[in-house]
Amino acid sequence: QVQFVESGGGSVRPGGSLRLSCDVSGFIFSNYIMSWYRQAPGKERKRVATIDPTGRITAYADSVKGRFTISRDNAKNTVDLQMSSLEPDDTAVYYCNVPLGDNGSLFDSWGQGTQVTVSS
């Protein structure tokens, strides 16, 4: 079945960096666009970064543009999110999935996510 396993989160100070990784299984990864999402406490889950199947085309939410970089390895079925210049507003649980619409996902199943906390 479809599985997403996110890792790499943690607690950092403002201005710090983290690299998240998502291991994917259950479908032909190299055929699909992939996205990272985040959900802050009390808020809806929102898409923050997207990458096409080849890895050559990326897109970002305005809130993270210039600070986050999405990448993928089709040989390993992984999608990463390099986050730098982190801000307190980046605090959230981060997930990966195949995007559908603005903030939806093609697959109903989600991983456990990985917590990112940015605080001084």
C-alpha positions as a Markdown table, in Angstrom:
| # | Residue | x | y | z |
|---|---|---|---|---|
| 1 | Gln | 0.0 | 0.0 | 0.0 |
| 2 | Val | 1.0 | 3.6 | -0.3 |
| 3 | Gln | 3.3 | 4.8 | 2.5 |
| 4 | Phe | 5.0 | 8.0 | 3.3 |
| 5 | Val | 7.6 | 8.1 | 6.1 |
| 6 | Glu | 8.9 | 11.6 | 7.0 |
| 7 | Ser | 12.0 | 12.2 | 9.1 |
| 8 | Gly | 14.5 | 14.9 | 9.9 |
| 9 | Gly | 12.5 | 17.3 | 12.0 |
| 10 | Gly | 13.7 | 18.9 | 15.2 |
| 11 | Ser | 14.0 | 22.0 | 17.3 |
| 12 | Val | 16.1 | 24.9 | 16.0 |
| 13 | Arg | 16.7 | 28.6 | 16.7 |
| 14 | Pro | 15.5 | 31.2 | 14.3 |
| 15 | Gly | 17.9 | 31.4 | 11.4 |
| 16 | Gly | 18.8 | 27.8 | 11.6 |
| 17 | Ser | 18.5 | 25.0 | 9.1 |
| 18 | Leu | 17.0 | 21.5 | 8.8 |
| 19 | Arg | 16.8 | 18.9 | 6.1 |
| 20 | Leu | 13.7 | 16.8 | 5.9 |
| 21 | Ser | 13.4 | 13.5 | 4.1 |
| 22 | Cys | 10.4 | 11.5 | 3.0 |
| 23 | Asp | 10.6 | 7.8 | 2.0 |
| 24 | Val | 7.9 | 6.8 | -0.4 |
| 25 | Ser | 6.6 | 3.3 | -1.3 |
| 26 | Gly | 3.5 | 1.7 | -2.9 |
| 27 | Phe | 3.4 | 3.5 | -6.2 |
| 28 | Ile | 5.7 | 4.3 | -9.1 |
| 29 | Phe | 7.4 | 7.3 | -7.5 |
| 30 | Ser | 9.2 | 8.5 | -10.6 |
| 31 | Asn | 5.9 | 9.0 | -12.4 |
| 32 | Tyr | 4.4 | 11.5 | -9.9 |
| 33 | Ile | 4.7 | 15.1 | -8.9 |
| 34 | Met | 5.6 | 15.3 | -5.2 |
| 35 | Ser | 4.9 | 18.0 | -2.6 |
| 36 | Trp | 5.7 | 18.9 | 1.0 |
| 37 | Tyr | 3.0 | 20.2 | 3.2 |
| 38 | Arg | 2.9 | 21.6 | 6.7 |
| 39 | Gln | 0.3 | 22.0 | 9.4 |
| 40 | Ala | 0.7 | 24.4 | 12.2 |
| 41 | Pro | -1.2 | 24.0 | 15.4 |
| 42 | Gly | -4.9 | 25.0 | 14.9 |
| 43 | Lys | -4.4 | 25.6 | 11.2 |
| 44 | Glu | -5.2 | 23.6 | 8.0 |
| 45 | Arg | -2.5 | 21.7 | 6.2 |
| 46 | Lys | -1.0 | 23.7 | 3.4 |
| 47 | Arg | 1.3 | 22.8 | 0.5 |
| 48 | Val | 4.7 | 24.6 | 0.7 |
| 49 | Ala | 6.9 | 23.0 | -2.0 |
| 50 | Thr | 6.3 | 20.9 | -5.2 |
| 51 | Ile | 8.6 | 19.1 | -7.6 |
| 52 | Asp | 7.9 | 17.5 | -11.0 |
| 53 | Pro | 8.7 | 13.9 | -11.7 |
| 54 | Thr | 12.1 | 14.8 | -13.4 |
| 55 | Gly | 13.2 | 17.0 | -10.5 |
| 56 | Arg | 13.8 | 19.9 | -12.9 |
| 57 | Ile | 10.7 | 22.0 | -12.1 |
| 58 | Thr | 9.9 | 23.2 | -8.6 |
| 59 | Ala | 7.4 | 25.6 | -7.1 |
| 60 | Tyr | 7.1 | 27.1 | -3.6 |
| 61 | Ala | 4.6 | 28.9 | -1.5 |
| 62 | Asp | 5.4 | 32.6 | -1.1 |
| 63 | Ser | 6.1 | 32.1 | 2.6 |
| 64 | Val | 9.0 | 29.8 | 2.0 |
| 65 | Lys | 10.3 | 31.0 | -1.4 |
| 66 | Gly | 14.1 | 31.6 | -1.3 |
| 67 | Arg | 14.5 | 29.7 | 2.0 |
| 68 | Phe | 13.3 | 26.2 | 1.2 |
| 69 | Thr | 14.6 | 23.8 | -1.6 |
| 70 | Ile | 12.8 | 20.7 | -2.6 |
| 71 | Ser | 14.6 | 17.8 | -4.3 |
| 72 | Arg | 14.1 | 14.2 | -5.1 |
| 73 | Asp | 16.0 | 11.0 | -5.8 |
| 74 | Asn | 14.0 | 8.7 | -8.1 |
| 75 | Ala | 16.4 | 5.9 | -7.6 |
| 76 | Lys | 15.8 | 5.9 | -3.9 |
| 77 | Asn | 12.1 | 7.0 | -3.9 |
| 78 | Thr | 12.8 | 9.9 | -1.6 |
| 79 | Val | 11.9 | 13.6 | -1.6 |
| 80 | Asp | 13.8 | 16.0 | 0.6 |
| 81 | Leu | 13.1 | 19.5 | 1.8 |
| 82 | Gln | 16.2 | 21.7 | 2.7 |
| 83 | Met | 15.0 | 24.5 | 5.0 |
| 84 | Ser | 17.2 | 27.4 | 5.8 |
| 85 | Ser | 16.7 | 30.8 | 7.5 |
| 86 | Leu | 14.0 | 29.2 | 9.6 |
| 87 | Glu | 11.5 | 31.5 | 11.3 |
| 88 | Pro | 9.1 | 30.8 | 14.2 |
| 89 | Asp | 6.2 | 30.8 | 11.7 |
| 90 | Asp | 7.8 | 27.7 | 10.1 |
| 91 | Thr | 6.9 | 25.7 | 13.2 |
| 92 | Ala | 4.6 | 22.9 | 12.1 |
| 93 | Val | 4.3 | 19.2 | 11.3 |
| 94 | Tyr | 5.7 | 18.5 | 7.9 |
| 95 | Tyr | 4.3 | 15.9 | 5.5 |
| 96 | Cys | 4.8 | 14.7 | 2.0 |
| 97 | Asn | 2.3 | 13.4 | -0.5 |
| 98 | Val | 1.2 | 13.6 | -4.2 |
| 99 | Pro | -0.5 | 16.9 | -4.7 |
| 100 | Leu | -4.1 | 17.4 | -5.9 |
| 101 | Gly | -5.5 | 20.9 | -6.2 |
| 102 | Asp | -4.2 | 23.7 | -4.0 |
| 103 | Asn | -3.7 | 21.8 | -0.7 |
| 104 | Gly | -5.2 | 18.4 | -1.4 |
| 105 | Ser | -3.5 | 15.1 | -2.0 |
| 106 | Leu | -4.0 | 12.3 | -4.5 |
| 107 | Phe | -3.7 | 9.7 | -1.8 |
| 108 | Asp | -5.8 | 9.7 | 1.4 |
| 109 | Ser | -3.1 | 8.1 | 3.4 |
| 110 | Trp | -0.6 | 10.3 | 5.1 |
| 111 | Gly | 2.6 | 9.6 | 7.1 |
| 112 | Gln | 3.1 | 10.5 | 10.7 |
| 113 | Gly | 4.8 | 13.7 | 9.7 |
| 114 | Thr | 7.9 | 15.2 | 11.2 |
| 115 | Gln | 7.8 | 18.1 | 13.8 |
| 116 | Val | 9.7 | 21.2 | 13.1 |
| 117 | Thr | 9.9 | 23.7 | 16.0 |
| 118 | Val | 11.6 | 27.1 | 15.5 |
| 119 | Ser | 12.1 | 29.0 | 18.8 |
| 120 | Ser | 14.6 | 31.1 | 20.6 |
